[in-house]
Amino acid sequence: MGKIKSYEDLFVFQKADDLAVRIYEVTTAFPKHELYGLVSQMRRAAVSVPSNIVEGFTSHTRKEYVHFLRIAWGSLAELEYQIKFSKRIGYLKEKKVIDELVERTTEIGKMLNGLISKLKTSN
């Protein structure tokens, strides 16, 4: 395996980017009165995950990189809650879609934690 040259080479970025696109798709079916409420919050949180991975990757120090990955992880946790909240209030109804989104957030969370651990322990 070669050296990672770009944030686009990171699997965690690719997964987070795909999730952000999926959140945009799913939230188009939410009620129009939520456009500036829950839809906006979910989209912001979803885009924040890959955005912070990018910002971390381009940081000058390992400490800064870890900091941005932790912000990404926080946004991911926020998004997971918003997915579950959307289910509770009836905006997300399809079990298959809900399970897919939660599964993706779990997978990305594990990947972020793994990357953070690796960065904290490597020289």
N, C-alpha and C positions, 0 to 999 in steps of 0.2 A: 504494500500500500504506500502510495506517495504522500508527500507533504501536502497538507491542506493549504491551498494558495488563496482561497477566497471563502468568505462566509457561505457562499452558495454550495461549497463542497461539503459543508456540515450537514449530516443527516437530520440533526435536530432543527436546523434552520429550515430544511426542505419540508419536514413534517409540520412545523409551526406555520410556514407560509401556506401550505395546503389547508391547514385548519382555518386560517384567516379567510381564505377564499370560500371555504365551506360555510363559515359563519355568515358571510355576506349573502350567500345563496339562500340559506335557511331563513335568515331574518327578513328577506323580501316578502315572505308570506305573513309576517306579523301585522297587526292592525296599524293602519296609517297614523293613528294618533300616538303611536309609540315611536315614531320616527326620530324624535328628538329626546326620547326617554330611553327605554330599555334597548331599542335597536342601536342607537348611538353608543350607549355604554358598552354593549357587547362587541360592536365592531371596533371601538377604540381599544378595548382590552385584547381582542384577538390580534389586531395589527401591532399592538405594543409588544407582543411576545417575539415575533421575528425581528421587529425593529430594534429591540434591546439586545438581541443576539448579534445583530449586525454592529450596533454601537460598541458592544463588548469586544467583538472580534477585532475592531479597528482601534481599540484602546492601546495606549502606550505601555501599560503595565499589567501584569497578571492580576494584581489586586483590583484594578479598575474593571478588568474583564469579568472577574467573579462578581463584582458589584452589579454590573449590568445583567448578568445571568440571573442574579437573585431578583432583580426588578422584573425580568421576564417571567420568572417562576411565580412571583406575586400576581402579575397580570393574568397568568394562566389559572391560578387558583380563583381569582375573581371571576374569570370567564366560566370556570366550571360551576361556580355557585349560580351565576346568571343563567346557565343552561338548565340547572335543576329548578331554579325559580320560575323560569319560563314554562317548564313542565307543570309546576304546581298551579300556575294561573291559567293554564290551558292554551298557551301560545304554541308550545311544542307538544304534539299529541302522539306522533308515531314513535312507538317504542324502539323500533329499529334505528331511527334517526337519533333519538336521545342516547341510546346505548353506544352508537357509533361516535357521537361527539364526546361523551364522557370517557370512552375508551381511548380516544385520541388525546384528550387532556392528560389522562393517566400516563400514557406512553411518553408523551413529550415531557411531563414532569420527571419521570424516571431518567430520561435522557439528559435533562438539564442537571439533575442532581449528580448524575455520573460525571458529566463534564466539569461541574463545580468541584467535585471531589478530586478528579484527576488534576485539575489546575492547582488546587491547594496542596497536593502532595508531590507534584513533579518539580524538578529543579529547573 
